[in-house]
């Protein structure tokens, strides 16, 4: 399980490629999967990237990020109590496709609003975790 630093409660506002890549790197390290995990790893990375980007774009940044082992749970918190909603699809505009992908990529998505904002939890299929031998 991965939690944000106890000292750092500021939103993760870096929506640049660098910020998203950092979240993806954390996810890659967490998965520690065999090469056979291919598409499942790609799916988990896409879900992490999209949830993080949505928090940055629509809620001024993520306030929490968590990965849980097992079937694969991705949790992103942000400070906006406004539930996510799919935007109309428009191929002539960038963005707006992520929320439409979640039903295809996830076994389930849950949104919980609370006094500090909201928590979006996605259950994604995960490959078998490889335990280092040593």
PAVOSE-580437 format. One record per atom (N, C-alpha, C): residue number from 1; x, y, z; residue in one letter. Coordinates in pm, whole numbers, padded with zeros to 5 digits. Example, Ala and Ser with C-alpha at 12.3 -4.5 7.8 and 13.67 -1.06 7.14 Angstrom:
! residues 2
num X Y Z residuo
1 01319 -00569 00780 A $
1 01230 -00450 00780 A $
1 01320 -00330 00780 A $
2 01285 -00225 00708 S $
2 01367 -00106 00714 S $
2 01290 00003 00787 S $
//
This chain:
! residues 134
num X Y Z residuo
1 00085 -00117 00000 X $
1 00000 00000 00000 X $
1 00089 00123 00000 X $
2 00051 00223 -00073 X $
2 00129 00345 -00084 X $
2 00040 00461 -00042 X $
3 00092 00543 00045 X $
3 00019 00661 00090 X $
3 00107 00783 00071 X $
4 00047 00902 00056 X $
4 00129 01021 00049 X $
4 00202 01043 00180 X $
5 00308 01118 00174 X $
5 00388 01148 00293 X $
5 00301 01210 00402 X $
6 00324 01169 00525 X $
6 00248 01225 00637 X $
6 00270 01376 00649 X $
7 00388 01424 00607 X $
7 00418 01566 00620 X $
7 00360 01648 00505 X $
8 00331 01584 00394 X $
8 00291 01656 00274 X $
8 00143 01637 00246 X $
9 00062 01735 00286 X $
9 -00081 01727 00262 X $
9 -00125 01826 00155 X $
10 -00030 01893 00089 X $
10 -00065 01984 -00017 X $
10 -00105 01904 -00141 X $
11 -00198 01955 -00220 X $
11 -00237 01884 -00341 X $
11 -00118 01865 -00434 X $
12 -00120 01755 -00506 X $
12 -00020 01730 -00608 X $
12 -00072 01802 -00731 X $
13 -00016 01919 -00760 X $
13 -00071 02005 -00865 X $
13 00005 01997 -00995 X $
14 00116 01925 -00997 X $
14 00196 01922 -01117 X $
14 00127 01835 -01221 X $
15 00049 01896 -01307 X $
15 -00022 01824 -01412 X $
15 00061 01807 -01537 X $
16 00187 01846 -01530 X $
16 00275 01832 -01645 X $
16 00304 01686 -01670 X $
17 00370 01660 -01780 X $
17 00410 01523 -01812 X $
17 00499 01470 -01700 X $
18 00579 01556 -01638 X $
18 00669 01512 -01531 X $
18 00589 01461 -01411 X $
19 00485 01531 -01370 X $
19 00403 01488 -01256 X $
19 00332 01358 -01284 X $
20 00274 01345 -01402 X $
20 00205 01222 -01440 X $
20 00304 01107 -01450 X $
21 00420 01133 -01505 X $
21 00522 01028 -01518 X $
21 00569 00981 -01381 X $
22 00578 01070 -01285 X $
22 00617 01030 -01149 X $
22 00513 00934 -01090 X $
23 00385 00962 -01110 X $
23 00280 00875 -01059 X $
23 00286 00740 -01130 X $
24 00311 00742 -01261 X $
24 00323 00617 -01336 X $
24 00445 00537 -01290 X $
25 00556 00604 -01262 X $
25 00676 00534 -01213 X $
25 00650 00467 -01079 X $
26 00579 00535 -00991 X $
26 00543 00475 -00862 X $
26 00459 00350 -00885 X $
27 00365 00360 -00979 X $
27 00278 00246 -01009 X $
27 00359 00130 -01067 X $
28 00450 00159 -01160 X $
28 00534 00053 -01217 X $
28 00612 -00019 -01107 X $
29 00673 00059 -01019 X $
29 00749 00001 -00909 X $
29 00662 -00082 -00817 X $
30 00541 -00037 -00794 X $
30 00448 -00108 -00706 X $
30 00408 -00243 -00765 X $
31 00384 -00246 -00894 X $
31 00337 -00368 -00957 X $
31 00442 -00479 -00959 X $
32 00568 -00445 -00986 X $
32 00674 -00545 -00992 X $
32 00626 -00673 -01061 X $
33 00586 -00659 -01184 X $
33 00524 -00772 -01253 X $
33 00619 -00839 -01351 X $
34 00583 -00961 -01385 X $
34 00657 -01034 -01487 X $
34 00621 -00977 -01624 X $
35 00703 -01003 -01725 X $
35 00672 -00952 -01860 X $
35 00537 -01000 -01912 X $
36 00487 -01114 -01862 X $
36 00358 -01164 -01908 X $
36 00242 -01074 -01865 X $
37 00266 -00979 -01776 X $
37 00160 -00892 -01728 X $
37 00118 -00787 -01827 X $
38 00192 -00767 -01935 X $
38 00174 -00670 -02041 X $
38 00051 -00583 -02040 X $
39 -00061 -00633 -02094 X $
39 -00179 -00548 -02110 X $
39 -00239 -00507 -01976 X $
40 -00229 -00594 -01875 X $
40 -00282 -00557 -01743 X $
40 -00201 -00443 -01682 X $
41 -00071 -00445 -01702 X $
41 00014 -00335 -01654 X $
41 -00023 -00207 -01726 X $
42 -00038 -00216 -01858 X $
42 -00075 -00098 -01937 X $
42 -00209 -00042 -01890 X $
43 -00304 -00129 -01860 X $
43 -00435 -00085 -01813 X $
43 -00422 -00014 -01679 X $
44 -00347 -00073 -01586 X $
44 -00329 -00010 -01454 X $
44 -00261 00126 -01469 X $
45 -00161 00136 -01555 X $
45 -00092 00264 -01575 X $
45 -00184 00368 -01638 X $
46 -00268 00326 -01731 X $
46 -00361 00420 -01793 X $
46 -00464 00470 -01693 X $
47 -00517 00381 -01610 X $
47 -00615 00421 -01509 X $
47 -00551 00519 -01410 X $
48 -00430 00489 -01362 X $
48 -00359 00579 -01270 X $
48 -00340 00715 -01336 X $
49 -00291 00715 -01460 X $
49 -00266 00841 -01530 X $
49 -00392 00923 -01546 X $
50 -00501 00858 -01585 X $
50 -00626 00930 -01608 X $
50 -00685 00985 -01478 X $
51 -00686 00904 -01372 X $
51 -00740 00953 -01245 X $
51 -00658 01071 -01193 X $
52 -00525 01059 -01202 X $
52 -00438 01167 -01157 X $
52 -00459 01293 -01242 X $
53 -00462 01276 -01373 X $
53 -00482 01392 -01463 X $
53 -00617 01457 -01438 X $
54 -00722 01377 -01415 X $
54 -00854 01435 -01386 X $
54 -00852 01516 -01257 X $
55 -00782 01466 -01155 X $
55 -00773 01540 -01028 X $
55 -00701 01672 -01049 X $
56 -00596 01670 -01131 X $
56 -00521 01794 -01157 X $
56 -00605 01890 -01240 X $
57 -00667 01840 -01344 X $
57 -00740 01926 -01438 X $
57 -00871 01981 -01379 X $
58 -00942 01898 -01304 X $
58 -01077 01938 -01261 X $
58 -01089 01968 -01113 X $
59 -00985 01944 -01033 X $
59 -00999 01963 -00889 X $
59 -00875 02026 -00825 X $
60 -00794 02095 -00903 X $
60 -00675 02167 -00853 X $
60 -00568 02075 -00794 X $
61 -00571 01948 -00827 X $
61 -00465 01858 -00783 X $
61 -00516 01745 -00697 X $
62 -00436 01639 -00692 X $
62 -00467 01524 -00608 X $
62 -00419 01552 -00466 X $
63 -00497 01513 -00368 X $
63 -00455 01529 -00228 X $
63 -00414 01395 -00168 X $
64 -00434 01289 -00242 X $
64 -00393 01157 -00196 X $
64 -00387 01061 -00313 X $
65 -00302 00961 -00299 X $
65 -00284 00861 -00403 X $
65 -00248 00731 -00333 X $
66 -00318 00624 -00366 X $
66 -00294 00497 -00298 X $
66 -00311 00383 -00397 X $
67 -00226 00283 -00384 X $
67 -00238 00159 -00461 X $
67 -00251 00046 -00362 X $
68 -00339 -00048 -00391 X $
68 -00356 -00164 -00304 X $
68 -00336 -00289 -00387 X $
69 -00265 -00386 -00331 X $
69 -00242 -00513 -00398 X $
69 -00369 -00596 -00398 X $
70 -00364 -00710 -00462 X $
70 -00480 -00796 -00474 X $
70 -00536 -00782 -00612 X $
71 -00666 -00761 -00626 X $
71 -00721 -00746 -00759 X $
71 -00675 -00617 -00825 X $
72 -00618 -00526 -00748 X $
72 -00565 -00401 -00802 X $
72 -00657 -00285 -00779 X $
73 -00629 -00207 -00680 X $
73 -00711 -00092 -00648 X $
73 -00628 00034 -00658 X $
74 -00679 00131 -00731 X $
74 -00617 00262 -00745 X $
74 -00710 00362 -00678 X $
75 -00656 00441 -00585 X $
75 -00737 00539 -00513 X $
75 -00673 00675 -00530 X $
76 -00751 00773 -00575 X $
76 -00704 00910 -00588 X $
76 -00803 01000 -00515 X $
77 -00750 01084 -00425 X $
77 -00831 01182 -00352 X $
77 -00806 01320 -00410 X $
78 -00908 01404 -00408 X $
78 -00888 01544 -00442 X $
78 -00979 01630 -00357 X $
79 -00961 01761 -00364 X $
79 -01031 01853 -00275 X $
79 -01165 01901 -00328 X $
80 -01207 01855 -00444 X $
80 -01335 01898 -00499 X $
80 -01444 01799 -00463 X $
81 -01556 01847 -00405 X $
81 -01666 01757 -00375 X $
81 -01754 01727 -00497 X $
82 -01723 01788 -00610 X $
82 -01804 01769 -00731 X $
82 -01773 01633 -00792 X $
83 -01874 01546 -00803 X $
83 -01849 01414 -00863 X $
83 -01807 01427 -01009 X $
84 -01720 01338 -01055 X $
84 -01681 01342 -01195 X $
84 -01799 01308 -01286 X $
85 -01797 01361 -01404 X $
85 -01900 01329 -01502 X $
85 -01836 01322 -01640 X $
86 -01886 01236 -01724 X $
86 -01829 01228 -01858 X $
86 -01859 01357 -01935 X $
87 -01760 01403 -02007 X $
87 -01779 01519 -02094 X $
87 -01829 01469 -02230 X $
88 -01899 01555 -02304 X $
88 -01940 01513 -02438 X $
88 -01816 01480 -02522 X $
89 -01822 01371 -02595 X $
89 -01708 01333 -02679 X $
89 -01697 01428 -02797 X $
90 -01578 01482 -02816 X $
90 -01552 01574 -02926 X $
90 -01408 01552 -02971 X $
91 -01393 01483 -03082 X $
91 -01259 01449 -03133 X $
91 -01180 01572 -03175 X $
92 -01247 01686 -03190 X $
92 -01175 01807 -03231 X $
92 -01112 01881 -03112 X $
93 -01141 01834 -02989 X $
93 -01086 01897 -02869 X $
93 -01001 01797 -02792 X $
94 -00892 01844 -02733 X $
94 -00811 01752 -02653 X $
94 -00881 01719 -02522 X $
95 -00859 01597 -02472 X $
95 -00914 01558 -02343 X $
95 -01061 01519 -02352 X $
96 -01113 01482 -02235 X $
96 -01253 01448 -02226 X $
96 -01286 01302 -02253 X $
97 -01182 01219 -02275 X $
97 -01208 01080 -02309 X $
97 -01189 00986 -02190 X $
98 -01113 01028 -02089 X $
98 -01077 00941 -01978 X $
98 -01193 00880 -01905 X $
99 -01291 00960 -01867 X $
99 -01401 00906 -01787 X $
99 -01483 00805 -01867 X $
100 -01485 00819 -01999 X $
100 -01555 00722 -02084 X $
100 -01481 00588 -02089 X $
101 -01350 00589 -02064 X $
101 -01270 00467 -02070 X $
101 -01284 00381 -01945 X $
102 -01314 00440 -01831 X $
102 -01312 00365 -01705 X $
102 -01402 00241 -01704 X $
103 -01523 00247 -01759 X $
103 -01604 00124 -01759 X $
103 -01538 00010 -01839 X $
104 -01460 00046 -01940 X $
104 -01392 -00055 -02021 X $
104 -01265 -00107 -01954 X $
105 -01198 -00022 -01878 X $
105 -01069 -00056 -01820 X $
105 -01078 -00111 -01679 X $
106 -01185 -00081 -01610 X $
106 -01196 -00116 -01468 X $
106 -01307 -00218 -01445 X $
107 -01288 -00298 -01342 X $
107 -01392 -00389 -01299 X $
107 -01503 -00309 -01230 X $
108 -01464 -00198 -01169 X $
108 -01560 -00111 -01104 X $
108 -01495 00021 -01065 X $
109 -01575 00125 -01062 X $
109 -01530 00258 -01020 X $
109 -01630 00310 -00918 X $
110 -01577 00361 -00807 X $
110 -01662 00415 -00701 X $
110 -01617 00557 -00670 X $
111 -01713 00646 -00653 X $
111 -01684 00785 -00616 X $
111 -01753 00812 -00483 X $
112 -01674 00858 -00387 X $
112 -01728 00891 -00255 X $
112 -01697 01038 -00227 X $
113 -01801 01118 -00206 X $
113 -01778 01257 -00169 X $
113 -01781 01268 -00018 X $
114 -01700 01361 00034 X $
114 -01691 01381 00178 X $
114 -01652 01527 00203 X $
115 -01642 01566 00328 X $
115 -01619 01706 00362 X $
115 -01488 01761 00308 X $
116 -01389 01676 00284 X $
116 -01259 01723 00235 X $
116 -01249 01717 00082 X $
117 -01354 01670 00014 X $
117 -01351 01659 -00132 X $
117 -01413 01530 -00177 X $
118 -01336 01450 -00251 X $
118 -01388 01321 -00296 X $
118 -01275 01221 -00310 X $
119 -01316 01095 -00311 X $
119 -01224 00984 -00332 X $
119 -01278 00904 -00449 X $
120 -01192 00883 -00549 X $
120 -01228 00800 -00663 X $
120 -01147 00672 -00653 X $
121 -01216 00559 -00652 X $
121 -01152 00429 -00640 X $
121 -01184 00347 -00764 X $
122 -01080 00296 -00829 X $
122 -01099 00210 -00946 X $
122 -01039 00074 -00916 X $
123 -01114 -00030 -00943 X $
123 -01066 -00167 -00928 X $
123 -01025 -00213 -01067 X $
124 -00896 -00241 -01084 X $
124 -00844 -00279 -01215 X $
124 -00786 -00420 -01210 X $
125 -00800 -00493 -01319 X $
125 -00738 -00624 -01324 X $
125 -00586 -00609 -01315 X $
126 -00523 -00685 -01230 X $
126 -00377 -00676 -01215 X $
126 -00314 -00810 -01245 X $
127 -00195 -00805 -01303 X $
127 -00122 -00929 -01325 X $
127 -00073 -00985 -01193 X $
128 -00030 -01108 -01195 X $
128 00025 -01171 -01076 X $
128 00152 -01096 -01035 X $
129 00160 -01063 -00908 X $
129 00277 -00993 -00857 X $
129 00391 -01092 -00841 X $
130 00508 -01053 -00886 X $
130 00626 -01138 -00875 X $
130 00697 -01104 -00747 X $
131 00720 -01203 -00660 X $
131 00792 -01182 -00537 X $
131 00941 -01205 -00563 X $
132 01024 -01104 -00537 X $
132 01167 -01122 -00559 X $
132 01222 -01238 -00476 X $
133 01305 -01320 -00537 X $
133 01367 -01432 -00466 X $
133 01501 -01389 -00416 X $
134 01535 -01435 -00298 X $
134 01664 -01393 -00250 X $
134 01702 -01447 -00120 X $
//
